[in-house]
Amino acid sequence: LHRIAEFQLPTEIGTWRGFAYENSVDNNTHVALVMGEIGDGKNLLVRVHSECLTGDALHSIRCDCAAQRDGALAMIAQEGRGVLLYLHQEGRGIGLANKLRAYELQDSGMDTVEANLALGLPVDKRDYGIGSQILFELGVREMRVMTNNPKKIFGLEGYGLKIIDRVPILTPPTAFNSGYIETKRSKLGHLFSAEAATR
């Protein structure tokens, strides 16, 4: 893993410092957006977000990815300090082509878990080790992770990082993604209530 670029990214909610990293194993590029100073690396608000072309760039509302990303960016901007790490792990790690094949099966009535399994693919292939390495390299040591996915917390622990809290990202469901969100809750163990925020 090595840093390949540092840049400024002005947005509607503030200017971020950007850091691009490349993984020498598969040459994937990952981006960290930092607001404020990392300082001692403690008590940082952090979102580890996996790439979603359809939601993040094409404004699809069949998932809640863009809403979670925007909510996380807004929370970091409001606090004035934090990191959004954007990992190249499209489709929960199965890649764009397979994700779109899974969409086709979902259009026929399968849920997101059933579609992946029908294609002979893992339900969730993401690996957070690279994310942990990037966060550590940036100077993060203790963080409040913005996620509804408890498995992400366990995936980030053990790389010299301490997770002191889980901060839920609550987004209103739409007619198009309510089934997807329910599948994430019932089959993938995601938590969607503020009451379940602490571990």
trRosetta pair geometry for C-beta under 8 A, 3 or more apart (Angstrom, degrees):
i j d omega theta_ij theta_ji phi_ij phi_ji
1 21 5.8 7 -172 178 94 119
1 22 7.4 169 -147 84 51 41
1 23 5.6 -20 -96 -107 76 62
1 24 6.9 -120 -55 1 29 87
1 130 6.6 162 -92 -144 132 85
1 133 5.3 124 28 127 168 140
1 134 7.0 -126 -179 -70 142 75
1 137 7.4 -141 119 -39 125 151
2 21 6.8 167 87 -152 27 75
2 22 6.1 -18 62 58 76 84
2 24 6.9 52 4 -45 100 105
3 6 7.1 22 167 -52 123 89
3 19 6.0 -50 -137 -173 112 101
3 20 7.1 111 -161 78 64 51
3 21 5.5 -47 -99 -97 52 75
3 137 7.2 -174 -51 146 109 140
4 20 5.1 -57 64 102 91 101
4 21 6.7 139 7 -123 87 21
4 22 4.9 49 -30 -10 133 111
4 29 7.3 -70 41 -124 140 103
5 18 7.5 -4 113 114 97 99
5 19 7.4 167 89 -154 58 38
5 20 4.1 20 50 38 97 117
6 17 7.1 -10 -169 -180 93 95
6 18 6.9 155 -159 86 44 61
6 19 5.6 -7 -106 -103 74 70
6 20 7.7 -144 -66 19 34 75
7 17 7.7 152 82 -163 37 52
7 18 4.5 -20 66 63 85 112
7 20 7.5 28 8 -14 109 104
8 15 5.9 -8 -173 -176 100 113
8 16 7.5 145 -163 78 51 47
8 17 6.5 -38 -104 -107 57 54
8 18 7.0 175 -98 13 6 94
9 15 6.8 154 79 -159 45 61
9 16 4.5 -20 65 63 102 97
9 17 7.6 157 19 -109 86 6
9 18 4.7 77 -22 -39 117 121
9 33 6.3 -68 52 -123 142 108
10 14 7.9 -119 -146 140 56 28
10 15 4.6 -28 -101 -102 66 90
10 16 7.9 -178 -81 21 21 66
11 14 6.3 4 62 60 90 45
11 15 7.1 160 19 -93 67 35
11 16 6.5 24 1 -4 115 105
11 73 7.6 -65 114 180 161 138
13 73 6.2 122 61 142 147 105
13 74 6.3 -114 -134 -102 163 61
13 77 4.4 -54 150 -105 116 170
14 35 6.2 56 110 -127 138 126
14 77 5.0 168 11 -132 131 109
16 33 4.2 -1 169 -169 147 100
16 34 6.3 134 -170 58 85 39
16 35 5.5 -61 -111 -71 79 80
16 84 7.9 -44 -138 36 150 107
17 33 7.4 142 72 -159 44 51
17 34 4.6 -29 65 64 97 98
17 35 7.6 165 18 -82 78 33
18 31 6.1 -20 -163 -167 102 104
18 32 7.1 150 -156 80 51 52
18 33 5.6 -21 -99 -101 73 68
18 34 7.7 -180 -80 19 25 77
19 31 7.1 148 77 -158 48 55
19 32 4.5 -11 59 58 101 102
19 34 6.9 35 -4 -9 109 114
19 134 7.8 158 105 -169 120 106
19 138 6.7 173 45 -96 161 108
20 29 5.8 -8 -172 -170 105 107
20 30 7.3 152 -156 79 56 42
20 31 5.4 -23 -101 -101 71 77
21 29 7.1 152 78 -155 45 56
21 30 4.9 -20 62 63 98 92
21 31 7.6 -177 20 -81 74 29
21 32 7.2 44 -10 -8 111 102
21 134 5.4 -136 2 -108 162 113
21 137 7.7 115 -98 66 139 151
22 27 6.2 -11 -172 -150 106 50
22 28 7.2 165 -148 82 60 37
22 29 5.4 -27 -95 -97 76 71
22 30 7.9 170 -85 20 29 72
23 26 5.6 12 97 46 116 78
23 27 6.7 -104 74 -44 70 9
23 28 5.0 8 35 52 115 84
23 30 7.2 57 -29 -6 101 110
23 130 5.8 -37 -87 -129 131 136
24 27 7.2 26 -136 -73 26 58
28 88 4.2 -163 -177 77 114 139
29 88 6.0 92 65 -40 50 142
30 85 7.0 13 167 -178 113 89
30 86 6.6 174 -166 88 68 59
30 87 5.2 -8 -127 -118 115 54
30 88 5.5 -117 -79 -2 71 90
30 130 6.5 155 -24 138 158 120
30 131 7.4 -143 -172 -90 155 67
30 134 6.2 -105 105 -67 134 156
31 85 7.6 168 92 -156 46 47
31 86 4.6 -4 64 57 92 109
32 83 5.8 -19 -169 -164 102 109
32 84 7.3 158 -157 83 52 46
32 85 5.0 -16 -106 -106 81 74
32 86 7.4 -169 -80 20 31 72
32 134 5.7 -180 -53 158 128 123
32 135 7.7 162 -113 -83 137 56
32 138 6.0 -129 146 -71 165 144
33 73 7.8 -1 96 -113 145 98
33 83 6.9 149 78 -157 52 55
33 84 4.6 -4 56 58 105 95
33 85 7.9 -159 25 -74 66 32
33 86 7.1 47 -8 -12 100 107
34 38 6.6 -47 -155 -52 132 101
34 82 7.7 -163 -146 100 54 34
34 83 5.3 -16 -101 -103 72 81
34 138 6.7 -178 -78 -163 134 134
35 76 5.3 127 35 147 132 108
35 77 6.2 -126 -138 -92 173 55
35 80 6.6 -134 136 -174 111 31
35 81 6.2 -143 101 -107 82 21
35 82 5.8 7 52 50 98 68
35 83 7.8 -166 22 -76 68 37
36 79 7.9 -80 -10 112 150 80
36 80 5.0 93 -70 145 131 67
36 81 3.3 -77 77 -96 156 70
36 82 6.9 55 37 3 117 49
37 81 6.7 -36 49 -121 51 110
38 41 5.6 18 161 -87 99 63
38 44 6.7 -5 -138 -92 73 142
38 81 7.9 152 -89 -167 34 99
38 83 7.5 30 -96 -53 104 115
38 138 6.0 -178 -89 146 160 91
38 139 4.4 111 124 83 142 121
38 140 6.4 -95 -152 -69 121 63
39 42 7.7 -66 96 32 102 73
39 139 7.9 160 64 135 26 133
40 141 7.3 -62 142 30 68 129
41 44 6.7 -54 -169 -21 43 129
41 139 4.6 -136 -80 148 112 75
41 140 5.0 162 -155 -135 96 20
41 141 3.7 82 120 3 122 94
41 142 6.7 109 126 21 76 67
42 141 5.8 -31 -73 71 66 105
42 142 4.3 22 -135 45 68 116
43 142 5.9 10 -40 100 43 110
43 143 7.7 119 -154 -109 8 31
43 144 6.9 19 -161 -19 52 104
43 164 6.9 -41 -99 49 60 150
44 81 6.6 -105 -127 139 76 96
44 82 5.6 144 -178 -117 81 60
44 83 6.3 28 158 5 128 99
44 140 5.5 -98 49 -129 151 97
44 142 7.0 132 16 87 81 57
44 143 4.8 -39 70 -109 86 82
44 144 7.0 -163 90 23 37 74
45 75 6.2 -139 173 126 148 105
45 76 5.4 -169 98 -99 124 75
45 79 5.5 107 1 51 146 161
45 81 6.9 116 25 97 97 68
45 82 3.6 -39 72 -107 90 133
45 83 7.6 169 91 28 57 57
45 143 7.3 126 -112 -162 8 84
45 144 5.3 -28 -103 68 57 104
45 146 6.5 40 -176 -36 88 111
45 167 7.0 -12 -137 15 93 157
46 82 6.2 -159 -70 -166 43 90
46 83 4.9 0 -117 63 82 95
46 84 7.7 165 -159 -86 50 34
46 85 7.0 13 -172 -3 96 106
46 135 6.7 34 -142 -124 148 132
46 140 6.5 64 -80 -144 140 151
46 143 4.2 -7 6 -168 128 138
46 144 6.9 148 21 69 76 48
46 145 5.5 -34 76 -104 95 60
46 146 6.8 -167 87 10 40 84
47 68 7.8 166 -158 151 132 91
47 69 7.5 144 141 -124 147 51
47 72 3.6 39 -66 -165 162 146
47 73 7.8 -80 34 -51 151 53
47 76 7.2 -101 0 -43 111 123
47 82 7.7 54 -1 154 84 121
47 83 7.4 -161 35 101 61 58
47 84 4.7 -6 63 -118 105 76
47 85 7.0 -172 93 29 55 67
47 145 7.5 120 -97 -163 37 60
47 146 4.3 -33 -87 60 88 116
47 147 7.4 148 -134 -59 67 76
47 169 7.7 60 -116 -60 120 140
48 85 4.8 -14 -114 66 65 112
48 87 6.5 24 -178 -16 86 121
48 128 6.5 51 153 -135 159 109
48 131 4.9 54 -138 -171 129 151
48 135 7.9 -61 -81 -52 109 128
48 145 7.1 -21 5 -148 99 106
48 147 7.2 -11 46 -68 86 123
48 152 6.4 179 67 -175 121 123
48 156 6.6 -176 -14 -81 155 130
49 65 7.6 112 -166 -166 102 88
49 68 7.1 166 -117 111 108 106
49 69 5.3 78 -141 -100 154 92
49 72 6.8 -162 -60 46 124 159
49 84 6.2 2 4 -174 122 94
49 85 6.7 161 25 81 70 53
49 86 5.3 -23 75 -105 101 62
49 87 6.9 172 84 18 44 79
50 65 7.9 -84 74 -133 76 120
50 87 5.2 -37 -107 70 60 102
50 89 4.2 -67 -142 74 108 103
50 90 7.2 176 158 -79 96 21
50 92 6.7 84 112 -96 162 38
50 93 7.3 -67 -150 -49 144 69
50 126 5.9 -83 -90 -108 144 136
51 56 7.0 -93 -160 21 55 148
51 86 6.5 76 -75 174 75 88
51 87 6.5 -116 -18 92 82 51
51 88 5.4 21 -16 -124 139 39
51 89 6.0 145 25 46 88 46
51 90 4.7 -46 93 -73 108 71
52 55 4.1 -1 127 42 126 107
52 56 4.8 123 73 -12 79 99
52 63 6.4 -119 -166 86 147 149
52 65 3.8 0 43 150 163 169
52 66 7.2 -123 86 -48 124 70
52 90 6.8 138 -94 -133 37 68
52 91 7.8 121 -112 -57 70 44
53 56 6.6 -58 -111 51 16 94
53 57 5.2 -33 -160 34 58 119
53 58 6.3 42 145 -6 71 108
53 90 6.3 6 -10 -126 97 123
53 96 6.0 20 14 -114 138 119
54 57 7.5 -13 -58 53 7 79
54 58 5.0 -48 -146 52 41 123
54 60 4.0 0 154 4 92 144
54 62 7.3 -28 136 47 132 107
54 63 7.1 94 92 19 110 120
54 65 8.0 94 76 41 77 138
54 99 7.6 -150 -7 132 126 129
54 103 7.9 140 -75 -78 167 146
55 58 7.3 2 -25 56 11 78
55 59 7.5 33 -160 -131 35 10
55 60 5.0 -76 -82 61 53 93
55 61 7.8 104 -123 -83 84 28
55 62 7.8 -120 -78 56 93 68
55 63 4.8 -76 -70 70 135 111
55 64 7.6 11 -142 81 147 10
55 65 3.5 109 92 58 156 113
55 66 4.4 -154 160 -26 89 91
55 69 8.0 141 123 3 111 124
56 65 5.9 -71 -48 123 82 116
56 66 5.2 168 -94 -88 43 85
56 69 6.1 50 -109 5 100 163
59 66 6.8 7 -120 -36 45 172
60 63 6.4 45 107 25 109 86
60 66 7.7 146 59 -9 61 124
61 174 5.0 -12 163 54 122 160
61 176 4.8 91 107 65 92 136
61 177 5.9 -112 157 -25 67 114
62 103 7.5 80 108 -130 159 105
62 106 7.9 112 175 119 135 145
62 176 5.0 -85 -92 153 56 109
62 177 5.6 142 -174 -81 25 84
62 180 6.5 109 161 -33 67 149
63 66 7.9 108 90 4 89 77
63 177 5.8 140 -106 -121 11 126
63 180 5.8 -109 -106 142 58 160
64 67 4.9 -59 -168 50 74 117
64 68 5.6 79 131 -28 88 101
64 171 5.0 154 -164 73 119 140
64 173 7.4 -63 -79 -106 124 62
64 177 5.5 145 -51 152 81 153
64 180 7.3 179 -12 100 89 119
64 181 6.1 58 -23 -82 134 106
65 68 5.9 -61 -150 37 27 108
65 69 6.3 26 155 -18 66 107
66 69 5.5 -52 -145 37 33 113
66 70 6.1 30 158 -16 67 107
67 70 5.9 -54 -143 40 28 108
67 71 6.2 31 155 -20 63 109
67 171 3.8 99 134 -145 131 150
67 172 7.8 -125 -161 43 153 60
68 71 5.7 -55 -145 38 29 113
68 72 6.3 30 156 -20 64 106
68 148 7.7 -101 -116 -1 131 111
68 169 4.7 86 -138 122 83 146
68 171 6.0 -95 -64 -26 64 137
69 72 5.8 -58 -150 36 28 110
69 73 6.4 26 155 -17 65 106
69 84 7.4 83 -153 -161 78 137
70 73 5.7 -52 -145 37 32 111
70 74 6.3 33 155 -19 65 107
71 74 5.8 -57 -148 37 29 111
71 75 6.4 29 155 -19 65 106
71 146 7.8 -171 110 174 96 136
71 169 4.8 131 97 -158 137 104
71 170 7.7 -178 -154 54 160 43
71 171 6.1 -127 -34 -74 143 99
72 75 5.8 -54 -147 35 31 110
72 76 6.4 29 156 -16 65 106
72 84 5.8 119 124 -105 120 112
72 146 4.8 151 -115 103 101 152
72 169 6.0 -36 -60 -102 85 138
73 76 5.9 -57 -149 38 30 109
73 77 6.1 29 154 -19 66 109
73 84 6.0 -17 -84 -51 75 154
74 77 5.7 -55 -144 39 30 111
74 78 6.2 32 156 -22 65 106
75 78 5.8 -53 -146 35 30 111
75 79 6.4 21 157 -10 63 109
75 82 7.5 -5 108 36 83 169
75 146 6.5 147 67 -97 150 147
75 167 7.3 157 167 139 161 145
75 169 7.9 -117 -13 -106 143 91
76 79 5.9 -63 -149 44 30 105
76 81 7.3 -116 -166 85 76 24
76 82 3.6 -123 -132 66 101 129
76 83 7.4 -168 -127 15 142 16
76 84 6.3 -117 -11 -40 159 97
77 80 7.2 33 -178 -76 32 41
79 82 5.9 66 75 -25 127 120
83 135 6.7 145 99 -119 158 89
83 138 6.6 105 -106 115 149 161
83 140 6.4 -76 8 -70 151 135
83 143 7.9 -59 41 -123 112 133
85 131 5.4 115 129 -146 148 99
85 134 6.0 133 -136 94 129 133
85 135 6.5 -67 -60 -66 148 93
87 126 7.5 88 107 -150 144 110
87 128 7.9 -95 -70 -115 166 60
87 130 6.9 123 -132 88 116 113
87 131 5.6 -54 -74 -74 131 108
89 92 7.1 -9 143 -163 100 16
89 93 4.7 -21 -171 -83 99 67
89 125 7.8 -164 -166 90 103 81
89 126 4.8 70 169 -117 149 92
89 127 7.5 -170 -107 34 136 63
90 93 7.7 134 65 -77 41 13
90 94 7.5 -85 101 65 72 54
90 95 5.6 48 76 -141 108 25
90 96 4.8 -20 136 -60 155 71
90 99 6.0 -102 147 -16 95 144
91 94 4.4 -75 113 56 118 88
91 95 5.9 -35 44 58 128 23
91 96 6.4 172 -19 -87 121 29
91 98 6.0 162 120 83 161 89
91 99 2.9 -135 -94 -72 132 118
91 102 7.0 137 -155 27 123 136
92 99 7.9 137 25 -97 74 106
92 116 7.7 -44 69 -92 131 148
92 123 7.3 -45 128 143 150 48
92 124 4.6 -85 176 -123 123 66
92 125 6.2 107 129 29 76 70
92 126 5.6 -89 -169 -31 58 103
93 122 7.3 -22 86 76 119 118
93 124 6.6 81 24 -180 121 49
93 125 3.1 -146 105 82 127 86
93 126 4.2 -156 -46 -65 122 52
93 127 7.0 102 -116 -6 138 71
94 98 4.1 -100 144 93 108 136
94 99 6.0 142 79 -57 104 75
94 102 7.4 78 86 -25 151 136
94 116 6.6 -154 -51 -130 158 106
94 119 8.0 80 -171 95 148 138
94 121 5.0 42 -123 -177 133 143
94 122 7.1 -170 -78 56 102 77
94 125 5.5 117 -63 18 66 132
95 98 5.0 78 67 20 89 104
95 99 6.7 -152 96 -12 41 92
96 99 5.5 -58 -144 35 30 114
96 100 6.4 25 160 -17 66 105
97 100 6.0 -59 -153 36 29 107
97 101 6.6 30 149 -18 64 105
98 101 5.4 -50 -147 36 38 114
98 102 6.3 41 151 -21 66 102
98 119 6.3 138 -158 145 97 154
98 121 5.9 117 -179 -83 138 158
99 102 5.5 -53 -152 35 33 114
99 103 6.6 42 146 -25 64 98
100 103 5.2 -39 -149 26 39 119
100 104 6.9 48 149 -23 61 95
101 104 5.6 -46 -158 26 37 115
101 105 7.0 32 147 -12 63 101
101 115 8.0 163 115 171 69 106
101 119 5.9 106 115 -107 123 141
102 105 5.7 -54 -154 38 39 110
102 106 6.2 42 147 -22 69 105
102 112 6.8 52 159 -144 126 62
102 115 3.9 104 -158 135 83 124
102 116 5.7 6 -113 -69 134 61
102 119 6.1 -83 -79 -13 82 143
102 121 7.6 -80 -70 49 119 142
103 106 5.4 -55 -147 37 34 114
103 107 6.4 40 152 -25 66 100
103 115 7.6 86 -42 -179 18 160
104 107 5.7 -49 -154 28 31 114
104 108 7.1 24 147 -13 59 104
105 108 5.6 -59 -157 37 39 110
105 110 4.6 -14 145 38 96 135
105 114 7.4 -144 139 109 123 87
105 115 3.9 153 85 -127 125 97
105 118 5.7 167 -148 70 158 141
105 119 7.2 -136 -16 -45 150 101
106 109 7.7 -162 -170 49 32 13
106 110 5.4 -88 -93 74 45 79
106 111 6.8 40 -121 -142 92 17
106 112 6.4 12 -92 -78 129 55
106 115 5.1 -41 -53 -59 81 148
110 114 4.0 -137 -164 96 102 117
110 115 4.4 137 110 -63 130 80
110 118 6.4 -77 -120 -6 164 143
111 114 5.0 89 49 14 71 105
111 115 6.9 -135 93 -10 32 92
111 179 6.6 -134 -114 154 97 104
111 180 7.4 162 -158 -103 87 50
111 183 4.4 168 179 -99 133 145
111 187 7.3 133 112 7 142 152
112 115 5.9 -53 -144 33 27 113
112 116 6.7 27 159 -17 61 104
112 180 5.9 68 -29 -134 126 84
112 183 5.4 146 31 108 98 150
112 184 7.6 11 51 -60 140 78
113 116 6.1 -57 -154 34 30 108
113 117 6.4 22 154 -12 65 111
113 123 5.2 4 -134 -129 82 115
113 183 5.9 -161 -5 179 103 118
113 187 4.8 -88 -31 132 158 153
113 188 7.0 -165 -74 -53 119 95
114 117 5.8 -63 -149 42 30 109
114 118 6.1 33 155 -24 68 108
115 118 5.7 -53 -144 34 29 112
115 119 6.6 21 157 -11 62 108
116 119 6.0 -67 -156 41 30 106
116 121 4.6 -94 -171 81 79 102
116 122 6.7 -39 161 98 126 28
116 123 5.2 135 85 -107 146 45
117 120 7.6 45 -177 -75 35 20
117 121 7.2 -109 -77 57 23 61
117 123 6.7 -1 -55 -71 89 85
121 125 7.2 -70 176 -39 94 127
122 125 4.4 119 67 -69 127 87
123 187 7.9 -130 -156 140 145 112
123 188 7.1 -168 152 -97 127 100
124 151 7.4 92 102 101 159 153
124 188 7.0 100 -40 -135 133 118
126 155 7.4 26 111 -159 99 166
127 130 6.4 72 106 3 97 95
127 155 7.5 -167 -160 -163 34 121
128 131 4.7 -51 -163 41 68 120
128 132 6.0 75 139 -27 83 96
128 152 6.4 127 -73 -153 150 66
128 155 3.5 98 25 139 134 112
128 156 5.0 -76 146 -70 140 65
129 132 5.7 -53 -150 33 33 112
129 133 6.5 34 153 -20 65 103
129 155 7.7 -96 -42 177 57 85
129 159 6.6 151 -141 -79 63 139
130 133 5.6 -51 -151 34 34 114
130 134 6.5 34 152 -19 65 104
131 134 5.7 -54 -150 35 33 110
131 135 6.3 31 154 -17 67 106
131 156 6.6 -60 98 -107 115 94
132 135 5.8 -54 -145 38 32 110
132 136 6.2 31 156 -18 66 107
132 155 8.0 -150 -40 137 117 68
132 156 5.3 161 -80 -150 101 63
132 158 7.7 -23 -147 72 166 65
132 159 3.4 90 150 55 137 157
132 160 7.6 130 167 46 106 78
132 161 5.6 -131 -147 1 96 134
133 136 5.8 -56 -147 38 28 110
133 137 6.2 30 154 -21 64 108
133 159 6.5 -94 -60 -180 56 140
134 137 5.6 -56 -147 36 30 112
134 138 6.4 30 154 -20 64 106
135 138 5.7 -57 -152 35 31 112
135 140 4.1 -53 173 52 90 135
135 143 7.3 -52 -173 -36 140 151
135 156 7.7 27 24 -157 153 111
135 159 8.0 99 60 95 105 125
135 161 6.0 33 101 -91 129 140
136 139 7.8 77 178 -50 31 11
136 140 6.5 -83 -80 62 31 80
136 141 7.8 73 -122 -87 67 55
136 159 6.1 -119 -38 134 135 101
136 160 5.1 67 -116 78 133 122
136 161 6.2 -113 -71 -57 92 97
140 143 5.7 14 -177 -57 118 120
140 161 6.5 15 116 -119 99 109
141 160 7.4 -67 -128 147 71 85
141 161 6.7 -162 -156 -123 30 57
141 162 6.5 14 152 24 67 95
142 161 7.6 158 -89 -169 29 64
142 162 4.6 -21 -106 73 77 104
142 163 7.7 163 -157 -93 59 16
142 164 5.3 37 -180 -24 103 120
143 161 6.6 -15 13 -174 112 111
143 162 7.4 148 20 82 64 54
143 163 6.0 -35 71 -112 80 61
143 164 6.9 165 72 20 25 86
144 163 7.7 106 -108 -162 26 70
144 164 6.1 -52 -75 70 71 88
144 165 4.2 -7 -125 65 92 103
144 166 7.5 -176 -168 -85 68 12
144 167 5.2 58 154 -26 105 115
145 152 6.9 -171 159 114 140 109
145 153 5.9 171 62 -98 152 82
145 156 6.6 155 -94 47 148 159
145 163 5.5 -25 -10 -137 117 116
145 165 7.4 -178 27 90 62 54
145 166 5.7 -26 70 -115 90 63
145 167 6.8 -177 88 24 35 81
146 167 4.6 -36 -99 77 67 106
146 168 7.7 27 -155 135 64 5
146 169 5.4 69 172 -53 99 108
147 150 7.9 166 112 -63 115 26
147 152 4.7 -118 -169 66 165 143
147 153 6.8 -166 65 -50 137 82
147 166 6.3 -70 58 -154 84 98
147 167 7.7 85 19 63 49 60
147 168 7.7 -54 89 -115 30 41
147 169 6.9 -10 -105 3 16 106
148 168 5.7 58 -92 -142 78 81
148 169 6.1 -97 -36 46 96 79
148 184 7.4 59 108 138 124 129
148 190 4.5 43 129 -172 101 103
148 191 5.4 -153 -167 63 73 59
148 192 5.7 26 -150 -83 134 62
149 152 4.3 77 94 -9 107 110
149 153 7.7 179 104 -11 65 77
149 184 7.8 -75 -87 -177 94 112
149 188 7.2 -37 -123 139 98 112
149 189 7.5 83 -145 91 63 85
149 190 5.2 -38 -88 -106 64 89
149 191 8.0 -174 -72 20 20 76
150 153 5.6 -45 -164 23 49 116
150 154 7.0 40 147 -11 72 100
150 166 7.3 -25 -103 -110 67 163
150 189 6.0 -73 38 134 110 114
150 190 7.7 -178 2 -114 76 38
150 191 6.5 69 -39 -10 99 113
150 199 7.5 130 -131 -111 102 102
151 154 5.8 -54 -153 40 42 107
151 155 6.1 45 148 -23 69 108
151 188 7.7 -87 5 173 133 86
151 189 6.7 97 -29 76 103 127
152 155 5.4 -56 -147 38 33 116
152 156 6.4 26 156 -17 67 108
153 156 6.1 -64 -151 37 28 104
153 157 6.5 28 155 -25 65 107
153 163 5.5 -179 -154 123 94 173
153 166 6.0 -56 -77 -85 136 117
153 199 6.9 -179 162 -85 169 142
154 157 5.8 -50 -143 28 34 112
156 159 7.1 -84 -179 25 49 114
156 161 6.0 -61 155 86 90 141
156 163 6.4 92 91 -58 116 126
157 161 6.6 -125 -117 81 40 89
157 162 7.7 44 -126 -120 86 33
157 163 5.9 -80 -78 2 97 114
158 161 7.8 -14 39 46 29 80
163 166 7.3 32 165 -64 121 74
163 199 7.8 62 116 -3 114 151
165 197 7.5 10 180 151 96 95
165 198 6.7 -52 -140 -114 82 71
165 199 7.6 -172 -138 3 37 96
166 197 5.9 -168 91 -178 83 57
166 198 6.9 156 44 -118 89 21
166 199 5.6 97 -2 -45 116 97
167 197 6.5 16 -124 -158 33 111
168 191 6.6 -98 -103 106 116 97
168 192 7.1 126 -161 -143 130 29
168 193 7.1 -116 -103 87 172 22
168 194 5.8 -138 45 -100 138 50
168 196 7.0 85 -66 76 134 82
168 197 5.0 -100 -13 -100 102 89
170 192 6.7 107 -115 -171 81 72
170 193 7.9 50 -97 -119 121 22
170 194 6.6 -41 -43 -58 142 86
173 177 5.8 -142 -154 87 78 87
173 178 4.2 84 162 -94 134 78
173 181 5.2 -112 -103 22 116 154
174 177 5.1 60 49 25 89 92
174 178 6.7 -138 74 -37 35 83
175 178 6.5 -28 -131 -3 22 115
177 180 4.7 -55 -160 43 69 119
177 181 5.7 71 141 -25 88 99
178 181 5.8 -53 -146 37 32 111
178 182 6.3 33 154 -20 64 106
179 182 5.6 -54 -146 37 32 112
179 183 6.4 35 153 -20 65 103
180 183 5.7 -53 -151 34 30 112
180 184 6.6 31 150 -18 63 103
181 184 5.6 -51 -151 34 35 112
181 185 6.5 33 150 -18 65 104
181 190 7.9 -102 -164 84 63 140
181 192 6.9 68 176 -87 109 153
182 185 5.6 -54 -149 37 34 111
182 186 5.9 13 161 -4 71 112
183 186 6.2 -62 -130 48 27 95
183 187 5.2 -20 -175 25 69 118
183 188 7.0 53 136 -3 69 103
184 187 7.3 -57 -102 55 13 80
184 188 4.8 -43 -150 48 52 125
184 190 4.2 2 146 16 97 139
185 188 7.5 20 -11 53 10 79
185 189 7.8 10 -164 -152 31 4
185 190 5.3 -78 -86 68 48 87
185 191 7.6 97 -125 -94 82 21
185 192 5.8 -53 -90 -4 118 120
191 196 4.1 -128 -172 111 132 140
191 197 7.9 -178 123 -77 133 36
192 196 7.8 42 43 44 27 131
193 196 4.8 85 67 7 90 100
193 197 7.9 -109 107 -38 59 73
194 197 5.5 -10 -171 -37 49 118
